[in-house]
Amino acid sequence: MTSILIWVVMLAWAGTAHAVIHFVPDDFNNLQQALDESNSNDTIVCRAGTYRGPFFVWARNITIASEFILTHNPIDIANCIVRPSNGAPDNGCFVTQPADSTDTTLRMVGITLSLGRAITVGNNKGGGIYIRNRTADIKDCVFKSCLAGYGGAIYADSSVLTLKRCFMPGNDALYRGEVLYARHSTVHIMDSDIGPDGYFMPPSNTEAQIDLNSSSITISGTHIHGFGYGPEGSAIFLRAYDGSVGYMRLHGCVIGDNSLSFFLVGSGGLGPNELTIDSCLFTENSLPFGLWVPSFIERNGTTTITRCTFENSTVPPNTAGAPILNFSQTRATFECEQNHFHNNYGGTAACIGLGNQFNPSQGRVQRNYFSNNSSWGYPTWQSRTIGMGNVGEGVLEFNAFVGNIGYAVYTSDFFWPTSYALHNFWGDSTGPYEATRNPGGLGDTTNAATIYDEWLLSEDEIPDTTLYPPPNAADDRRWTVPSTWFISNVYPNPFNSEFRIELDGMTGADFEVRLFDLLGREVALLHSGRTLRGSLSFQAPSDLAAGVYFLHAKDHLYAETKKVLYLK
């Protein structure tokens, strides 16, 4: 059975019947000897233990793995550790020889790279691994507490790098890229965990977790957390530092519990040709200056922010601040649709800044939902969810504003007399409250400089699909927006006529709550559809028999079941 398993693994990872699997220390005394004497397409499996590097990887197709590749037991990842030797503490864990092209592939599976150091002159790139001119496919690995001048965990130069199911806590850099520095490379990060940040030496300048130099990056299904709370203060996550950046794409990620000066930034005014943030959850972040500075977006070819949730963002006290998303430039091409902004607190405005936009086919904020947002409203000290100026018809349209504090939409008339916010739902069929033209409006508030009439009478009038071709119409993949909900209480329990369900967090769009009897038969559907933190109630029908019932709440990511007792 073991030989069959090894043969399957060899075929899967090496792709040829001539490949050989070597075990260390069974077949070679140490890992470097195995790397020196193995042939192209071989696989090196490291038994449990600590391997003292640095290790030099030759320019050939090779797979380096722990026994996890055979067992799929996570304990094998933790037990296979590569770190610098006691005699060379200022060295990284792995250094790869430059290959002739990216047709040469390094595969790494199930290894912990710990305490790698690359901080000396001539050896300051990639504390965990330095990759140059090859394809690197790294899966199920841990990069922990590594430090370098550039690329604390990973430095990729002229390479194609894929990271899948990797954990990257506590890494640091002196100059660029605490987690990753990519130069002339294409990077894919999937289903991984990045954070929290590390702190080993005082930085020479403001660092980012990921720095891109003439590179492109896609991050999907990844948890980004815990940055900006160390001695260095608030952090930057992703930066275009040198050279042009092709694209930055984030799909289905959770970005939570960070203190960020910016999420994205371009040094020297650089920005990517394409920025896409789709189906991501931003929760519990400190964002004093928003996700980006306006000049970052101005230089983009296209910016697409769709199907995201932004909740519980804050700014530090007495910070003038900026909204989460700032579209205040004239040359930006952007689409901001189908996002949910809930319970955010900002400086000048909580959620969106919008200015100098007249063509909705070029830039638009449509079909978004804004609820319970507020700001301290510098410099007029009036709370705003959206602040705008010089905005034409159709740009801010088909949105829902429900329960926002102060002004849901505030138009600055300092330079321009009016801006448009037509065909939005303001939380009530009577429209927005505006003291001069609609004092009887029971919906959210706007000001006289905003042209808001005609408005939508209900949320149901918001179109289900975009009215314009999106910038990335060819990429129609739908990612899942992560949910954050849980049932905090069910009361009274036991109950004799009615009970209430207390929910925390935000559910997915397919959320539903059903009641079942002991035989698994459905008794009632209590709720269907997205909902926010609050309570749901159930009134027992007269023909419901006394007994034990099960309350089942679920969406496609999470489910909970609670037992309730009905005393008739």
PyMOL commands that set and color helices and strands:
alter all, ss='L'
color gray80, all
select helices_A, chain A and resi 2-14+31-37+68-71+75-78+267-269+294-298+459-461
alter helices_A, ss='H'
color red, helices_A
select strands_A, chain A and resi 21-24+42-46+49-53+55-57+62-66+80-84+94-96+105-109+112-114+117-118+129-132+135-139+142-144+147-150+154-157+160-164+167-168+172-176+180-183+186-190+193-194+208-213+216-220+223-225+235-242+245-251+254-256+260-266+272-278+281-283+302-306+309-311+325-327+334-337+340-342+345-346+352-357+363-366+369-371+374-375+384-391+396-397+400-402+407-411+419-420+445-446+450-451+486-491+498-504+512-516+522-528+534-539+547-554+559-566
alter strands_A, ss='S'
color yellow, strands_A
deselect
rebuild
show_as cartoon
